Amino acid sequence: MEQLKAKLAVVTGASSGIGAAIVRDLIAAGLIVIGLARRYERMEALRQELSTDEQRARFHAIKCNIADGRDVAEVFTRIIRDHGPVYVLVNNAGCFRFGQLATMDECEVQEVLQTNVMGVVNCTRHVFAAMRAHSIDGHVILINSICGHKVPVISDAMPILNIYPATKFALTAINEIYRQEFKGLGTRVKVTDVELKLVVGNSLGSERFVYQRTGAAEICPVFELIMHSTNPKEALRKQICNTSIEYCTATHTHATTYKHIDK
């Protein structure tokens, strides 16, 4: 990612899990990184974990509720005003709520939809506008899931994924829509859909992180079956950031990684 050194990246959902690991790797690669999340104190703690003062100076934490379009608009106006245009946007923030779609409360369904779909749309709209205005060959990355291709069947258990796979199917379509639109609008902005085959406990409302590969039970809440990782943070960094985000952003400006699937 030599061409991106000292360039600005924004990572949503940066307070923990995948988002925090992506922040660490982008900082290590020499980028300036702005993390967005509702839990500002977690991002400040992440800053203190960075290894040098120089790295800590390149990480900026901003509290933002990705599900709130007005909040997103205000935050990106501030980012572009104070830091300039964004070169890399990692749409990582996600939300999951337990329940059955046929019976769960509408507000919970709306929360997942607004975070997982409209959060991506709103963040990307603001970033793309600045990229286009400044003729930047930027990169938009969607952290997606294999649930965006097939709804997992959890045998001998009540289905609990509800609207979540539908939001991931939406991201799969949005990735293709952006590819067509970015090209049609005469830009060289790249878009990549990174589809993970991992369990991440935080999106399930758990403070525990679960990173072991689990096959079809990707977002299964049966934690006792899958919480077996001797070093989850390091496993996450190697499996996701180093093999996916770095690879995708390291491509030449004339090339793109359209889809990266963690198999």
Backbone as CSV, one residue per row, in Angstrom:
resi,resn,N_x,N_y,N_z,CA_x,CA_y,CA_z,C_x,C_y,C_z
1,MET,0.815,-1.212,0.000,0.000,0.000,0.000,0.850,1.264,0.000
2,GLU,2.011,1.185,-0.637,2.946,2.293,-0.641,2.303,3.575,-1.174
3,GLN,1.434,3.423,-2.193,0.834,4.602,-2.824,-0.159,5.315,-1.916
4,LEU,-0.538,4.668,-0.809,-1.521,5.255,0.097,-0.908,5.823,1.373
5,LYS,0.396,5.782,1.494,1.034,6.322,2.694,0.699,7.803,2.853
6,ALA,0.328,8.162,4.085,-0.044,9.536,4.454,-1.367,9.966,3.838
7,LYS,-2.101,9.041,3.211,-3.436,9.343,2.694,-4.474,9.030,3.774
8,LEU,-5.676,9.581,3.596,-6.710,9.465,4.613,-7.631,8.283,4.351
9,ALA,-7.845,7.470,5.379,-8.798,6.362,5.332,-9.815,6.536,6.450
10,VAL,-11.048,6.118,6.189,-12.093,6.111,7.213,-12.569,4.682,7.392
11,VAL,-12.655,4.246,8.639,-13.133,2.904,8.975,-14.340,3.045,9.883
12,THR,-15.486,2.506,9.469,-16.666,2.534,10.330,-16.676,1.296,11.223
13,GLY,-17.348,1.397,12.361,-17.347,0.284,13.306,-15.949,0.009,13.828
14,ALA,-15.215,1.088,14.148,-13.786,0.975,14.458,-13.487,0.713,15.922
15,SER,-14.498,0.561,16.760,-14.244,0.477,18.203,-13.792,-0.899,18.663
16,SER,-14.010,-1.938,17.857,-13.644,-3.289,18.305,-13.650,-4.245,17.117
17,GLY,-13.243,-5.499,17.388,-13.358,-6.564,16.402,-12.646,-6.281,15.098
18,ILE,-13.313,-6.589,14.001,-12.731,-6.421,12.673,-12.328,-4.975,12.436
19,GLY,-13.185,-4.029,12.797,-12.886,-2.623,12.556,-11.611,-2.177,13.244
20,ALA,-11.436,-2.557,14.499,-10.233,-2.179,15.235,-8.990,-2.803,14.606
21,ALA,-9.106,-4.045,14.156,-7.966,-4.711,13.525,-7.608,-4.036,12.202
22,ILE,-8.611,-3.616,11.449,-8.349,-2.904,10.196,-7.645,-1.584,10.484
23,VAL,-8.095,-0.877,11.510,-7.435,0.376,11.898,-5.955,0.128,12.170
24,ARG,-5.640,-0.894,12.947,-4.246,-1.181,13.288,-3.407,-1.415,12.043
25,ASP,-3.939,-2.182,11.103,-3.162,-2.502,9.910,-2.996,-1.300,8.992
26,LEU,-4.023,-0.483,8.867,-3.894,0.706,8.028,-2.913,1.704,8.640
27,ILE,-2.949,1.840,9.958,-1.984,2.691,10.643,-0.575,2.149,10.432
28,ALA,-0.402,0.845,10.576,0.915,0.234,10.386,1.421,0.422,8.960
29,ALA,0.491,0.528,8.002,0.862,0.721,6.602,1.152,2.176,6.273
30,GLY,0.989,3.079,7.246,1.361,4.465,7.048,0.241,5.418,6.702
31,LEU,-1.012,4.949,6.736,-2.133,5.825,6.413,-2.536,6.660,7.631
32,ILE,-3.222,7.764,7.367,-3.932,8.507,8.406,-5.322,7.896,8.480
33,VAL,-5.781,7.541,9.669,-7.037,6.803,9.804,-7.987,7.530,10.739
34,ILE,-9.228,7.678,10.289,-10.303,8.174,11.141,-11.240,7.016,11.430
35,GLY,-11.436,6.733,12.692,-12.354,5.676,13.096,-13.690,6.255,13.509
36,LEU,-14.759,5.631,13.033,-16.116,6.047,13.400,-16.792,4.917,14.168
37,ALA,-17.421,5.259,15.271,-18.166,4.275,16.063,-18.959,5.016,17.119
38,ARG,-19.946,4.342,17.679,-20.723,4.946,18.758,-19.943,4.969,20.062
39,ARG,-19.045,4.008,20.240,-18.312,3.880,21.503,-16.952,4.581,21.384
40,TYR,-16.979,5.876,21.593,-15.781,6.700,21.443,-14.672,6.244,22.382
41,GLU,-15.030,5.880,23.604,-14.011,5.508,24.585,-13.241,4.261,24.158
42,ARG,-13.894,3.357,23.434,-13.196,2.171,22.925,-12.141,2.563,21.893
43,MET,-12.477,3.527,21.057,-11.501,3.963,20.052,-10.333,4.696,20.698
44,GLU,-10.602,5.453,21.748,-9.511,6.112,22.465,-8.599,5.079,23.117
45,ALA,-9.193,4.000,23.633,-8.384,2.917,24.195,-7.545,2.262,23.100
46,LEU,-8.120,2.117,21.907,-7.380,1.564,20.773,-6.193,2.454,20.426
47,ARG,-6.390,3.756,20.465,-5.284,4.681,20.184,-4.107,4.439,21.133
48,GLN,-4.428,4.252,22.409,-3.367,4.044,23.395,-2.621,2.731,23.184
49,GLU,-3.261,1.783,22.499,-2.616,0.492,22.224,-1.648,0.561,21.053
50,LEU,-1.731,1.620,20.238,-0.815,1.752,19.105,0.610,1.929,19.622
51,SER,1.576,1.467,18.847,2.919,1.252,19.374,3.767,2.507,19.538
52,THR,3.509,3.565,18.751,4.359,4.753,18.826,3.510,6.020,18.880
53,ASP,4.141,7.103,19.333,3.456,8.401,19.346,3.075,8.818,17.931
54,GLU,3.945,8.519,16.974,3.674,8.884,15.589,2.435,8.163,15.068
55,GLN,2.281,6.892,15.415,1.084,6.149,15.010,-0.154,6.699,15.713
56,ARG,-0.040,6.997,16.987,-1.179,7.541,17.721,-1.620,8.877,17.143
57,ALA,-0.674,9.658,16.626,-1.009,10.960,16.042,-1.760,10.809,14.719
58,ARG,-1.614,9.653,14.069,-2.285,9.430,12.785,-3.662,8.785,12.935
59,PHE,-4.091,8.518,14.155,-5.419,7.933,14.369,-6.328,8.945,15.045
60,HIS,-7.473,9.192,14.439,-8.454,10.141,14.968,-9.785,9.411,15.175
61,ALA,-10.334,9.531,16.354,-11.598,8.872,16.695,-12.727,9.887,16.703
62,ILE,-13.823,9.554,16.030,-15.000,10.413,16.012,-16.232,9.580,16.346
63,LYS,-17.005,10.034,17.305,-18.235,9.340,17.659,-19.274,9.555,16.569
64,CYS,-19.871,8.464,16.096,-20.846,8.570,15.013,-21.771,7.367,15.037
65,ASN,-23.057,7.623,14.906,-24.040,6.557,14.765,-24.319,6.379,13.282
66,ILE,-23.772,5.327,12.692,-23.874,5.094,11.254,-25.331,4.952,10.815
67,ALA,-26.202,4.535,11.723,-27.615,4.354,11.380,-28.373,5.671,11.282
68,ASP,-27.764,6.755,11.693,-28.401,8.078,11.696,-27.853,8.896,10.529
69,GLY,-28.655,9.074,9.488,-28.193,9.777,8.299,-27.737,11.189,8.565
70,ARG,-28.394,11.886,9.482,-28.009,13.260,9.807,-26.655,13.286,10.500
71,ASP,-26.441,12.350,11.419,-25.166,12.262,12.115,-24.041,11.977,11.118
72,VAL,-24.286,11.056,10.192,-23.288,10.718,9.171,-22.945,11.941,8.333
73,ALA,-23.957,12.694,7.904,-23.722,13.882,7.077,-22.869,14.907,7.822
74,GLU,-23.173,15.148,9.091,-22.420,16.119,9.876,-20.976,15.673,10.075
75,VAL,-20.788,14.382,10.340,-19.439,13.862,10.585,-18.580,13.954,9.327
76,PHE,-19.121,13.589,8.174,-18.304,13.624,6.960,-18.056,15.060,6.491
77,THR,-18.967,15.952,6.750,-18.703,17.364,6.480,-17.511,17.839,7.309
78,ARG,-17.484,17.425,8.550,-16.378,17.786,9.448,-15.070,17.133,8.999
79,ILE,-15.125,15.870,8.607,-13.913,15.164,8.179,-13.294,15.844,6.964
80,ILE,-14.108,16.108,5.963,-13.596,16.689,4.721,-13.107,18.118,4.948
81,ARG,-13.776,18.844,5.827,-13.353,20.215,6.142,-12.015,20.233,6.883
82,ASP,-11.861,19.324,7.846,-10.683,19.357,8.721,-9.511,18.521,8.217
83,HIS,-9.801,17.482,7.446,-8.737,16.550,7.049,-8.574,16.399,5.538
84,GLY,-9.534,16.891,4.775,-9.461,16.733,3.337,-10.212,15.494,2.869
85,PRO,-10.180,15.214,1.563,-10.941,14.095,1.015,-10.405,12.745,1.457
86,VAL,-11.285,11.772,1.473,-10.957,10.407,1.894,-10.488,9.611,0.686
87,TYR,-9.420,8.852,0.852,-8.903,7.993,-0.211,-9.405,6.568,-0.098
88,VAL,-9.621,6.098,1.135,-10.107,4.737,1.364,-11.244,4.782,2.382
89,LEU,-12.372,4.203,2.025,-13.492,4.054,2.961,-13.737,2.573,3.187
90,VAL,-13.656,2.141,4.440,-13.960,0.755,4.791,-15.300,0.741,5.520
91,ASN,-16.335,0.299,4.822,-17.675,0.179,5.417,-17.745,-1.124,6.204
92,ASN,-17.413,-1.039,7.477,-17.334,-2.233,8.310,-18.458,-2.336,9.336
93,ALA,-19.032,-1.220,9.749,-20.035,-1.232,10.825,-21.201,-2.148,10.463
94,GLY,-21.631,-2.953,11.411,-22.756,-3.852,11.190,-23.532,-4.079,12.464
95,CYS,-24.752,-4.560,12.299,-25.646,-4.749,13.441,-26.437,-6.031,13.254
96,PHE,-26.674,-6.744,14.344,-27.494,-7.957,14.332,-28.352,-7.983,15.585
97,ARG,-29.574,-8.419,15.457,-30.459,-8.582,16.612,-31.095,-9.963,16.567
98,PHE,-31.101,-10.641,17.702,-31.713,-11.954,17.784,-33.214,-11.870,17.542
99,GLY,-33.773,-12.928,16.974,-35.220,-12.985,16.820,-35.632,-13.594,15.499
100,GLN,-36.922,-13.705,15.319,-37.494,-14.223,14.079,-38.173,-13.065,13.347
101,LEU,-37.903,-12.958,12.069,-38.424,-11.844,11.284,-39.945,-11.771,11.357
102,ALA,-40.596,-12.921,11.456,-42.062,-12.965,11.474,-42.663,-12.389,12.742
103,THR,-41.845,-12.283,13.802,-42.415,-11.870,15.095,-41.672,-10.722,15.769
104,MET,-40.464,-10.392,15.335,-39.668,-9.406,16.075,-40.199,-7.990,15.872
105,ASP,-39.802,-7.119,16.785,-40.283,-5.738,16.777,-39.739,-4.970,15.573
106,GLU,-40.570,-4.117,15.009,-40.172,-3.363,13.814,-38.948,-2.493,14.063
107,CYS,-38.827,-1.914,15.253,-37.707,-1.018,15.519,-36.373,-1.753,15.461
108,GLU,-36.368,-3.032,15.860,-35.148,-3.825,15.772,-34.795,-4.126,14.320
109,VAL,-35.801,-4.427,13.513,-35.573,-4.666,12.083,-35.027,-3.396,11.433
110,GLN,-35.611,-2.254,11.761,-35.175,-0.989,11.197,-33.737,-0.662,11.603
111,GLU,-33.376,-0.972,12.828,-32.017,-0.707,13.292,-30.996,-1.463,12.449
112,VAL,-31.287,-2.740,12.172,-30.375,-3.551,11.361,-30.313,-3.019,9.929
113,LEU,-31.462,-2.700,9.354,-31.504,-2.175,7.990,-30.762,-0.842,7.887
114,GLN,-31.006,0.048,8.826,-30.398,1.377,8.771,-28.879,1.299,8.947
115,THR,-28.427,0.403,9.803,-26.982,0.262,10.028,-26.308,-0.448,8.870
116,ASN,-26.814,-1.617,8.499,-26.123,-2.484,7.551,-26.256,-2.040,6.107
117,VAL,-27.354,-1.365,5.771,-27.583,-0.960,4.382,-27.458,0.552,4.222
118,MET,-28.319,1.309,4.902,-28.304,2.756,4.722,-27.029,3.390,5.291
119,GLY,-26.438,2.783,6.299,-25.158,3.291,6.792,-24.096,3.256,5.705
120,VAL,-24.056,2.152,4.975,-23.111,2.017,3.854,-23.431,3.037,2.766
121,VAL,-24.706,3.148,2.408,-25.123,4.063,1.340,-24.782,5.509,1.704
122,ASN,-25.089,5.909,2.924,-24.860,7.296,3.330,-23.375,7.632,3.413
123,CYS,-22.584,6.746,4.033,-21.144,7.003,4.135,-20.513,7.067,2.748
124,THR,-20.880,6.132,1.896,-20.286,6.076,0.561,-20.665,7.291,-0.265
125,ARG,-21.896,7.758,-0.137,-22.318,8.928,-0.907,-21.449,10.143,-0.598
126,HIS,-21.206,10.400,0.677,-20.408,11.566,1.057,-18.953,11.412,0.626
127,VAL,-18.401,10.222,0.818,-17.002,10.002,0.446,-16.823,10.068,-1.065
128,PHE,-17.730,9.434,-1.809,-17.608,9.425,-3.264,-17.714,10.832,-3.840
129,ALA,-18.587,11.659,-3.267,-18.728,13.025,-3.760,-17.400,13.770,-3.663
130,ALA,-16.686,13.589,-2.547,-15.398,14.261,-2.378,-14.335,13.653,-3.291
131,MET,-14.343,12.336,-3.431,-13.397,11.682,-4.340,-13.576,12.199,-5.762
132,ARG,-14.816,12.302,-6.186,-15.109,12.753,-7.551,-14.726,14.219,-7.736
133,ALA,-15.042,15.034,-6.751,-14.747,16.462,-6.851,-13.251,16.734,-6.918
134,HIS,-12.437,15.882,-6.263,-10.990,16.073,-6.228,-10.253,15.144,-7.191
135,SER,-11.002,14.449,-8.051,-10.409,13.525,-9.042,-9.474,12.519,-8.384
136,ILE,-9.940,11.943,-7.280,-9.152,10.957,-6.536,-9.509,9.542,-6.999
137,ASP,-8.473,8.745,-7.265,-8.683,7.334,-7.583,-8.834,6.564,-6.274
138,GLY,-9.976,6.759,-5.618,-10.181,6.213,-4.291,-10.642,4.766,-4.299
139,HIS,-10.906,4.261,-3.100,-11.296,2.861,-2.946,-12.368,2.756,-1.867
140,VAL,-13.500,2.178,-2.217,-14.588,1.912,-1.273,-14.637,0.412,-1.034
141,ILE,-14.573,0.009,0.230,-14.571,-1.411,0.586,-15.807,-1.713,1.427
142,LEU,-16.527,-2.752,1.038,-17.701,-3.202,1.778,-17.349,-4.489,2.509
143,ILE,-17.377,-4.473,3.838,-17.170,-5.697,4.605,-18.501,-6.439,4.633
144,ASN,-18.552,-7.552,3.913,-19.790,-8.270,3.684,-19.694,-9.658,4.321
145,SER,-20.514,-10.567,3.872,-20.598,-11.895,4.472,-21.059,-12.888,3.416
146,ILE,-20.663,-14.146,3.607,-21.186,-15.177,2.711,-22.694,-15.324,2.884
147,CYS,-23.241,-14.735,3.939,-24.705,-14.685,4.079,-25.332,-13.868,2.958
148,GLY,-24.516,-13.115,2.227,-25.011,-12.347,1.100,-25.204,-13.174,-0.153
149,HIS,-24.945,-14.480,-0.065,-25.165,-15.390,-1.192,-26.096,-16.541,-0.831
150,LYS,-26.096,-16.922,0.438,-26.918,-18.049,0.858,-27.287,-17.880,2.321
151,VAL,-28.541,-18.058,2.626,-28.986,-17.976,4.014,-28.601,-19.281,4.717
152,PRO,-27.741,-19.207,5.748,-27.323,-20.430,6.432,-28.497,-21.145,7.092
153,VAL,-28.460,-22.459,7.056,-29.445,-23.287,7.745,-28.775,-23.876,8.979
154,ILE,-29.268,-23.495,10.141,-28.719,-24.006,11.398,-29.602,-25.161,11.839
155,SER,-29.103,-26.366,11.686,-29.923,-27.552,11.956,-30.252,-27.672,13.437
156,ASP,-31.443,-28.194,13.703,-31.902,-28.459,15.074,-31.883,-27.211,15.951
157,ALA,-32.172,-26.075,15.357,-32.203,-24.829,16.135,-33.202,-23.878,15.501
158,MET,-33.774,-23.016,16.312,-34.691,-22.007,15.806,-33.921,-21.003,14.949
159,PRO,-34.379,-20.692,13.746,-33.700,-19.675,12.934,-33.673,-18.336,13.667
160,ILE,-32.508,-17.710,13.677,-32.374,-16.448,14.408,-31.744,-15.334,13.570
161,LEU,-31.467,-15.591,12.294,-30.773,-14.597,11.484,-31.692,-13.482,10.989
162,ASN,-32.987,-13.756,10.912,-34.019,-12.787,10.515,-33.595,-11.917,9.326
163,ILE,-33.560,-10.597,9.482,-33.315,-9.691,8.352,-31.831,-9.597,7.990
164,TYR,-30.952,-10.115,8.837,-29.505,-9.958,8.636,-29.027,-10.450,7.271
165,PRO,-29.356,-11.680,6.839,-28.886,-12.106,5.513,-29.418,-11.227,4.385
166,ALA,-30.631,-10.707,4.541,-31.180,-9.826,3.509,-30.327,-8.568,3.359
167,THR,-29.789,-8.051,4.469,-28.925,-6.871,4.375,-27.611,-7.214,3.677
168,LYS,-27.154,-8.447,3.839,-25.909,-8.849,3.191,-26.132,-9.137,1.705
169,PHE,-27.293,-9.681,1.352,-27.651,-9.790,-0.057,-27.679,-8.390,-0.682
170,ALA,-28.211,-7.426,0.070,-28.265,-6.055,-0.424,-26.863,-5.515,-0.692
171,LEU,-25.910,-5.788,0.195,-24.543,-5.313,-0.019,-23.919,-5.945,-1.251
172,THR,-24.235,-7.221,-1.494,-23.724,-7.875,-2.699,-24.214,-7.149,-3.947
173,ALA,-25.487,-6.772,-3.961,-26.042,-6.028,-5.093,-25.474,-4.614,-5.148
174,ILE,-25.344,-3.963,-3.993,-24.836,-2.599,-3.945,-23.414,-2.533,-4.479
175,ASN,-22.608,-3.545,-4.198,-21.250,-3.586,-4.725,-21.252,-3.504,-6.251
176,GLU,-22.122,-4.279,-6.899,-22.213,-4.260,-8.360,-22.792,-2.935,-8.856
177,ILE,-23.763,-2.406,-8.139,-24.338,-1.108,-8.509,-23.255,-0.021,-8.476
178,TYR,-22.465,0.005,-7.404,-21.396,0.992,-7.313,-20.375,0.811,-8.431
179,ARG,-20.033,-0.425,-8.746,-19.060,-0.667,-9.822,-19.547,-0.035,-11.120
180,GLN,-20.804,-0.268,-11.433,-21.355,0.294,-12.662,-21.425,1.816,-12.602
181,GLU,-21.871,2.340,-11.458,-22.047,3.787,-11.337,-20.713,4.527,-11.320
182,PHE,-19.742,4.031,-10.567,-18.444,4.705,-10.494,-17.813,4.793,-11.880
183,LYS,-17.949,3.703,-12.652,-17.428,3.709,-14.019,-18.259,4.628,-14.913
184,GLY,-19.582,4.529,-14.814,-20.468,5.328,-15.653,-20.344,6.814,-15.417
185,LEU,-19.973,7.198,-14.191,-19.811,8.613,-13.856,-18.412,9.132,-14.210
186,GLY,-17.623,8.293,-14.864,-16.330,8.726,-15.374,-15.220,8.800,-14.347
187,THR,-15.338,8.041,-13.241,-14.296,8.051,-12.217,-13.500,6.752,-12.274
188,ARG,-12.391,6.758,-11.538,-11.608,5.530,-11.371,-11.646,5.075,-9.909
189,VAL,-12.717,5.426,-9.230,-12.928,4.950,-7.861,-13.238,3.453,-7.913
190,LYS,-12.545,2.697,-7.074,-12.713,1.248,-7.042,-13.661,0.848,-5.918
191,VAL,-14.324,-0.269,-6.092,-15.168,-0.818,-5.036,-14.869,-2.307,-4.904
192,THR,-14.778,-2.775,-3.669,-14.485,-4.181,-3.397,-15.424,-4.708,-2.333
193,ASP,-15.949,-5.879,-2.590,-16.837,-6.579,-1.667,-16.027,-7.676,-0.989
194,VAL,-15.726,-7.524,0.305,-14.965,-8.523,1.059,-15.954,-9.381,1.832
195,GLU,-16.063,-10.638,1.436,-17.065,-11.520,2.029,-16.394,-12.486,2.994
196,LEU,-16.807,-12.396,4.253,-16.144,-13.123,5.317,-16.876,-14.399,5.691
197,LYS,-16.069,-15.368,6.080,-16.613,-16.624,6.587,-16.117,-16.788,8.017
198,LEU,-16.491,-15.805,8.839,-16.039,-15.749,10.221,-17.205,-15.446,11.131
199,VAL,-17.061,-15.782,12.377,-18.036,-15.385,13.384,-17.458,-14.226,14.172
200,VAL,-18.234,-13.185,14.345,-17.799,-12.032,15.118,-18.841,-11.755,16.180
201,GLY,-18.493,-12.016,17.435,-19.474,-11.945,18.501,-20.054,-10.574,18.744
202,ASN,-19.283,-9.490,18.462,-19.765,-8.160,18.791,-21.050,-7.793,18.075
203,SER,-21.194,-8.187,16.811,-22.404,-7.825,16.084,-23.618,-8.567,16.608
204,LEU,-23.367,-9.571,17.425,-24.460,-10.327,18.021,-24.816,-9.811,19.404
205,GLY,-24.268,-8.666,19.759,-24.574,-8.090,21.057,-23.736,-8.672,22.174
206,SER,-22.670,-9.386,21.834,-21.801,-9.976,22.838,-20.501,-9.201,22.892
207,GLU,-19.934,-9.074,24.075,-18.643,-8.408,24.203,-17.506,-9.369,23.903
208,ARG,-17.814,-10.623,23.676,-16.796,-11.606,23.349,-16.611,-11.663,21.843
209,PHE,-15.361,-11.822,21.397,-15.089,-11.901,19.977,-14.880,-13.370,19.598
210,VAL,-15.492,-13.782,18.531,-15.407,-15.164,18.087,-14.885,-15.153,16.665
211,TYR,-13.720,-15.748,16.437,-13.086,-15.624,15.137,-12.857,-16.964,14.435
212,GLN,-13.256,-18.050,15.043,-12.961,-19.324,14.410,-13.867,-19.557,13.208
213,ARG,-13.309,-20.141,12.153,-14.102,-20.500,10.993,-15.107,-21.574,11.398
214,THR,-16.345,-21.431,10.940,-17.384,-22.341,11.407,-18.265,-22.877,10.291
215,GLY,-17.862,-22.717,9.048,-18.671,-23.247,7.959,-20.024,-22.577,7.869
216,ALA,-21.076,-23.372,7.776,-22.416,-22.831,7.557,-22.931,-22.015,8.734
217,ALA,-22.395,-22.256,9.910,-22.903,-21.571,11.107,-22.192,-20.246,11.318
218,GLU,-22.055,-19.477,10.254,-21.224,-18.277,10.291,-21.642,-17.288,11.365
219,ILE,-22.915,-17.017,11.484,-23.369,-16.041,12.465,-24.203,-16.748,13.527
220,CYS,-23.863,-17.972,13.820,-24.612,-18.771,14.790,-24.300,-18.319,16.204
221,PRO,-25.297,-18.147,17.060,-25.044,-17.685,18.418,-24.699,-18.798,19.398
222,VAL,-24.551,-20.019,18.915,-24.254,-21.133,19.821,-22.771,-21.064,20.155
223,PHE,-22.433,-20.099,21.022,-21.039,-19.759,21.238,-20.228,-20.920,21.808
224,GLU,-20.864,-21.796,22.580,-20.092,-22.870,23.182,-19.507,-23.818,22.147
225,LEU,-20.052,-23.797,20.931,-19.553,-24.678,19.879,-18.387,-24.069,19.121
226,ILE,-18.213,-22.765,19.241,-17.260,-22.110,18.339,-16.252,-21.204,19.026
227,MET,-16.330,-21.033,20.329,-15.391,-20.139,21.010,-14.114,-20.886,21.362
228,HIS,-13.293,-21.133,20.340,-12.034,-21.844,20.551,-10.946,-21.166,19.738
229,SER,-10.391,-20.105,20.247,-9.288,-19.427,19.573,-8.269,-19.043,20.625
230,THR,-7.020,-19.515,20.455,-5.997,-19.249,21.460,-5.528,-17.799,21.421
231,ASN,-5.592,-17.183,20.262,-5.181,-15.792,20.126,-6.087,-15.110,19.117
232,PRO,-7.326,-14.770,19.507,-8.310,-14.292,18.541,-7.933,-13.012,17.833
233,LYS,-7.305,-12.066,18.549,-6.964,-10.813,17.885,-5.945,-11.035,16.779
234,GLU,-4.916,-11.849,17.066,-3.915,-12.109,16.046,-4.505,-12.914,14.899
235,ALA,-5.381,-13.879,15.222,-6.036,-14.663,14.171,-6.843,-13.761,13.263
236,LEU,-7.537,-12.808,13.862,-8.351,-11.885,13.072,-7.485,-11.047,12.149
237,ARG,-6.398,-10.509,12.695,-5.525,-9.668,11.889,-4.993,-10.425,10.682
238,LYS,-4.565,-11.665,10.900,-3.973,-12.434,9.801,-5.022,-12.861,8.789
239,GLN,-6.195,-13.259,9.261,-7.212,-13.803,8.377,-7.920,-12.725,7.582
240,ILE,-8.142,-11.563,8.176,-8.948,-10.537,7.512,-8.091,-9.414,6.962
241,CYS,-7.446,-8.673,7.842,-6.774,-7.455,7.396,-5.643,-7.743,6.431
242,ASN,-4.724,-8.618,6.824,-3.546,-8.829,6.007,-3.858,-9.526,4.697
243,THR,-4.865,-10.392,4.673,-5.152,-11.139,3.453,-6.216,-10.504,2.592
244,SER,-7.007,-9.610,3.143,-8.106,-9.032,2.386,-7.934,-7.541,2.147
245,ILE,-7.968,-6.743,3.199,-7.931,-5.297,3.037,-6.623,-4.854,2.414
246,GLU,-5.487,-5.340,2.920,-4.204,-4.951,2.354,-4.120,-5.342,0.894
247,TYR,-4.535,-6.564,0.577,-4.463,-7.036,-0.803,-5.303,-6.164,-1.724
248,CYS,-6.506,-5.847,-1.287,-7.418,-5.074,-2.142,-6.915,-3.650,-2.361
249,THR,-6.412,-3.009,-1.305,-5.987,-1.622,-1.439,-4.625,-1.499,-2.098
250,ALA,-3.881,-2.601,-2.180,-2.543,-2.556,-2.773,-2.571,-2.648,-4.282
251,THR,-3.723,-2.882,-4.884,-3.786,-3.014,-6.332,-3.489,-1.684,-7.008
252,HIS,-2.962,-1.758,-8.214,-2.623,-0.562,-8.988,-3.894,0.229,-9.273
253,THR,-3.736,1.530,-9.506,-4.904,2.381,-9.766,-5.653,1.956,-11.021
254,HIS,-4.992,1.233,-11.923,-5.657,0.782,-13.145,-6.300,-0.597,-12.965
255,ALA,-6.106,-1.197,-11.801,-6.664,-2.527,-11.538,-7.555,-2.468,-10.315
256,THR,-8.405,-3.466,-10.164,-9.289,-3.500,-9.002,-9.568,-4.927,-8.588
257,THR,-9.789,-5.127,-7.299,-10.294,-6.397,-6.797,-11.769,-6.189,-6.530
258,TYR,-12.591,-6.756,-7.397,-14.031,-6.512,-7.335,-14.672,-7.271,-6.184
259,LYS,-14.227,-8.506,-5.939,-14.813,-9.323,-4.881,-13.728,-10.179,-4.281
260,HIS,-13.668,-10.198,-2.940,-12.695,-11.034,-2.241,-13.488,-11.879,-1.241
261,ILE,-13.465,-13.199,-1.433,-14.256,-14.103,-0.600,-13.331,-14.907,0.297
262,ASP,-13.580,-14.852,1.592,-12.835,-15.649,2.566,-13.423,-17.051,2.566
263,LYS,-12.659,-18.013,2.036,-13.200,-19.383,1.921,-12.654,-20.261,3.014
